[in-house]
Amino acid sequence: MTEPRRSSRRTLLAALVVSVMLWAAVGTALLATDTLGMGTRLDHLADRVRLALDPPPDREIAPIIEVTAARPPERDIAGAGGDIAGPATPRPKRKPVDVRLKADPARVFASQHTNDWCAPAGIQIVLAMHGAMGNSVPEQKRIASSVDRFESWRDSHNGEWGPAAIAEALAANGVDGYEVRAYGSRKLALRDAAIALSQTGAPVILIAWKGAHTWVMTGYRANADPAVFRNAKVSGAYIYDPWYPRVSSIWGPSDSPGTFQDEAEMERNYLRWDRPEGQYVERDGKFLAVVPTIPLKDQRP
């Protein structure tokens, strides 16, 4: 449950922040690119006041799983690009794959209700794809208002939503098994995400825009099955972007739900974690994803 003390203090802070903003200037609105609530808000007076008077609690969060090497193939296959141990099964035909989760955007896509609610919207999209929630604005507001239960300074120095809070919120709403993973390269991150998506039938959340945004990955293309061929290359991903249909002054217009983002777009948007508010030892310079580990059919909903 949300702590009553923090809830009441947030009410008082809201009034104070409004006063500060009126006193300071109209130009202290959030930048459109800080949609995860972890970016440039420290540059704004209103948020400096909020953080000074109501800092996020320094509570424990689940450790990040650092993936340092490609997963071995699911089975040993002669010539599949991995080491052979024991009798090899016949080599399957190596061919490009195009994987997409079955989903109706009209039913599962949720545009973020405010400029800084991409995390609640991303959570809502994943829950909707699991059948655990709808895609209405009131449901997204309910997710956003629950952040007190999950926020931690270790997860976000700016408070509110960070990757660990996203995973915890999914579990609290009936979708278990998501974990935060960090990777040294985009290639490794996309390959691991693709394997997890295929094995679980569940979407992956990519932490885009240097840690300031969420993308929901619902499929991918690769030159071979990454779960079988160790050297398979994922060339891009199908993305549900909560920012749609907005236009960012830095990142440009967002694409409609399910658009394939090719290698160039992944290189432009899916970037290493680099936040201005301070150091994150386990994350800095890494690619992050919130990855499913339990098949969709095995979830509680």
C-alpha positions in Angstrom: 0.0 0.0 0.0 1.1 3.6 -0.5 2.5 5.1 2.6 -0.1 7.7 3.9 2.8 10.0 5.1 4.3 10.2 1.7 0.9 10.6 0.0 -0.1 13.5 2.2 3.3 15.1 1.9 3.0 14.9 -1.9 -0.3 16.8 -1.7 1.4 19.6 0.2 4.4 19.5 -2.2 2.1 19.8 -5.2 0.7 23.1 -3.9 4.2 24.3 -3.1 5.6 23.4 -6.5 2.7 25.2 -8.2 3.5 28.3 -6.2 7.2 28.1 -7.0 6.5 27.6 -10.7 4.3 30.7 -10.7 6.9 32.7 -8.9 9.9 31.5 -10.9 8.6 31.6 -14.5 6.3 30.0 -16.9 9.3 28.5 -18.8 10.0 25.7 -16.4 7.9 23.1 -18.1 9.4 19.6 -18.5 11.3 19.0 -21.7 9.4 16.8 -24.1 12.3 14.3 -24.2 12.3 13.4 -20.5 9.4 11.0 -20.7 10.6 8.5 -18.1 10.8 11.2 -15.5 14.6 10.7 -15.1 16.2 13.3 -17.3 16.4 17.1 -17.2 14.0 17.7 -14.4 16.8 18.6 -12.1 17.3 21.6 -14.3 13.9 22.9 -13.3 13.2 24.8 -10.1 10.0 23.0 -9.3 11.6 19.6 -9.3 14.6 20.8 -7.2 12.1 21.8 -4.6 10.3 18.5 -4.8 13.4 16.5 -4.5 14.8 18.5 -1.7 11.7 18.2 0.4 10.6 14.7 -0.6 13.6 12.7 -1.8 13.0 9.1 -3.0 13.6 6.5 -0.3 16.9 4.7 -0.4 15.4 1.2 -0.4 16.7 -2.0 -1.8 15.9 -3.0 -5.4 16.4 -6.2 -7.3 19.9 -6.5 -8.6 20.5 -5.9 -12.3 21.3 -9.0 -14.3 24.4 -8.3 -16.3 24.6 -10.3 -19.5 28.1 -10.5 -20.8 27.9 -13.1 -23.5 25.4 -14.5 -26.0 23.4 -17.4 -24.8 24.4 -20.8 -26.1 22.0 -22.4 -28.6 19.0 -24.2 -27.1 20.4 -27.4 -28.5 23.7 -28.4 -30.1 23.5 -28.2 -33.8 26.3 -29.1 -36.2 27.5 -25.9 -37.9 25.1 -23.6 -36.0 27.9 -21.4 -34.8 28.4 -22.9 -31.4 30.5 -25.6 -29.8 29.3 -29.1 -30.3 29.0 -31.4 -27.2 28.1 -35.0 -27.9 26.0 -36.2 -30.9 24.8 -33.3 -33.0 21.3 -33.1 -34.2 20.8 -32.5 -37.9 21.5 -28.9 -38.9 18.3 -26.9 -39.6 18.1 -24.6 -42.5 19.6 -21.2 -41.8 17.1 -18.6 -42.9 15.9 -15.1 -41.9 13.2 -14.9 -39.3 10.4 -12.3 -38.8 8.8 -12.7 -35.4 5.8 -10.7 -34.2 3.6 -11.2 -31.1 -0.1 -11.3 -31.9 -1.7 -8.2 -30.6 -4.4 -5.7 -31.6 -3.0 -2.2 -31.2 -6.6 -0.9 -30.7 -6.9 -3.2 -27.6 -3.4 -3.0 -26.1 -1.7 0.2 -27.1 -1.7 3.1 -24.7 -0.3 6.5 -25.5 1.2 8.2 -22.4 -1.4 10.5 -20.9 1.2 13.1 -19.9 4.7 14.0 -21.3 6.4 12.2 -18.4 4.2 9.1 -18.1 6.0 6.8 -20.6 6.8 4.3 -17.8 3.2 4.0 -16.7 2.1 3.7 -20.3 4.8 1.1 -21.1 3.7 -0.9 -18.0 0.1 -0.7 -19.2 0.9 -1.9 -22.7 2.7 -4.9 -21.3 -0.1 -5.7 -18.9 -2.6 -5.3 -21.7 -0.7 -7.8 -23.8 -0.8 -10.2 -20.9 -4.6 -9.7 -20.5 -4.0 -8.2 -17.1 -5.3 -4.7 -17.8 -7.0 -2.6 -20.4 -5.6 0.4 -22.2 -7.8 3.2 -20.8 -6.6 6.5 -19.3 -8.1 5.8 -15.8 -6.1 2.6 -15.7 -2.9 4.4 -16.6 -3.6 7.0 -14.0 -3.9 4.2 -11.4 -0.5 2.9 -12.4 1.1 6.3 -12.3 -0.4 7.0 -8.8 1.1 3.8 -7.4 4.7 4.9 -7.9 5.2 5.5 -4.1 5.2 1.7 -3.7 8.1 1.1 -6.0 10.3 4.2 -6.2 13.9 4.1 -4.9 16.8 6.5 -5.1 19.0 3.5 -6.2 16.6 3.0 -9.1 16.1 6.7 -10.0 18.0 9.5 -8.3 15.1 11.8 -9.5 12.5 9.6 -7.9 9.4 8.0 -9.4 9.9 5.5 -12.2 13.1 3.6 -13.0 13.6 0.2 -14.6 13.4 -1.7 -11.3 10.1 0.1 -10.4 8.7 -1.0 -13.8 9.5 -4.6 -13.1 8.0 -4.4 -9.6 4.8 -2.7 -10.9 4.3 -5.5 -13.5 4.6 -8.1 -10.8 2.2 -6.1 -8.5 -0.4 -6.2 -11.3 -0.2 -9.9 -11.9 2.6 -10.2 -14.4 5.6 -11.9 -12.8 9.1 -12.7 -13.9 10.3 -9.5 -15.5 13.9 -8.6 -14.6 16.2 -5.7 -15.4 19.2 -6.7 -17.6 22.3 -4.7 -18.6 24.4 -5.3 -21.7 27.7 -4.1 -23.0 26.5 -3.8 -26.6 23.3 -3.1 -28.5 23.9 -6.3 -30.6 23.9 -8.4 -27.5 20.9 -6.7 -25.9 18.7 -7.1 -29.0 19.8 -10.8 -29.4 19.0 -11.6 -25.7 15.7 -9.7 -25.9 14.7 -11.5 -29.1 15.4 -14.9 -27.5 13.4 -14.0 -24.4 10.5 -12.7 -26.5 10.4 -15.9 -28.6 10.7 -18.2 -25.6 8.1 -16.5 -23.5 5.7 -15.1 -26.1 5.8 -11.9 -24.0 7.0 -8.4 -24.9 10.2 -6.8 -23.8 10.7 -3.2 -22.5 13.7 -1.5 -24.0 15.0 1.5 -22.0 15.6 4.0 -24.8 16.8 7.6 -25.2 19.8 7.1 -22.8 17.5 6.0 -20.0 14.8 8.6 -20.5 12.1 6.6 -22.3 10.4 3.2 -22.7 9.9 1.2 -25.9 7.8 -1.9 -25.8 9.4 -4.5 -28.1 6.8 -6.8 -29.7 8.9 -8.6 -32.3 12.1 -8.6 -34.3 13.8 -9.6 -37.5 17.0 -11.5 -37.7 19.2 -13.2 -40.3 18.7 -16.5 -38.5 16.9 -17.9 -35.4 18.9 -16.4 -32.5 17.8 -19.2 -30.2 19.5 -21.7 -32.5 22.3 -19.9 -34.2 24.8 -18.2 -31.8 26.0 -15.8 -34.5 22.5 -14.7 -35.6 22.1 -11.0 -36.0 18.9 -9.1 -35.0 18.5 -6.3 -37.5 15.7 -4.4 -35.7 12.6 -4.6 -33.6 8.8 -4.0 -33.8 8.0 -1.3 -31.3 5.1 0.1 -29.5 6.2 3.6 -28.5 4.1 5.3 -25.7 5.2 8.7 -27.0 3.0 8.2 -30.2 1.5 10.4 -31.7 3.7 13.1 -30.2 6.7 14.8 -31.8 9.9 15.3 -29.8 12.1 18.3 -30.4 15.2 16.0 -30.2 14.0 12.6 -31.3 11.5 13.7 -33.9 8.1 12.2 -34.6 7.2 8.9 -33.0 5.9 6.0 -35.1 2.5 4.2 -34.9 2.3 1.0 -32.8 4.0 -2.0 -34.2 6.3 -0.1 -36.6 9.5 -1.9 -37.4 12.5 0.1 -36.3 15.5 -0.9 -38.4 19.1 -1.0 -37.4 19.6 2.8 -38.1 16.6 3.7 -35.9 17.8 1.4 -33.2 21.2 3.1 -33.3 19.5 6.4 -33.0 17.1 5.6 -30.2 18.2 2.6 -28.2 21.3 4.1 -26.5 23.6 3.4 -23.6 22.3 4.5 -20.2 23.6 8.1 -19.5 21.7 10.1 -17.0 22.6 13.7 -15.9 21.5 13.4 -12.3 24.3 11.2 -11.1 26.1 7.9 -11.3 24.5 4.5 -11.6 27.4 2.0 -11.1 25.6 -1.0 -12.6 24.0 0.9 -15.5 26.3 3.7 -16.8 27.4 3.0 -20.3 25.2 -0.1 -20.6 22.1 -0.9 -22.7 19.1 -1.8 -20.5 16.0 -3.9 -21.0 13.2 -5.2 -18.8 13.0 -8.8 -19.9 10.3 -11.5 -19.4 11.4 -14.9 -18.0 8.0 -16.6 -17.5 5.9 -17.6 -20.6 2.8 -15.5 -21.1 0.5 -18.5 -20.8 1.9 -19.3 -17.3 1.1 -15.9 -15.8 -1.7 -15.5 -13.2 -4.1 -13.6 -15.5 
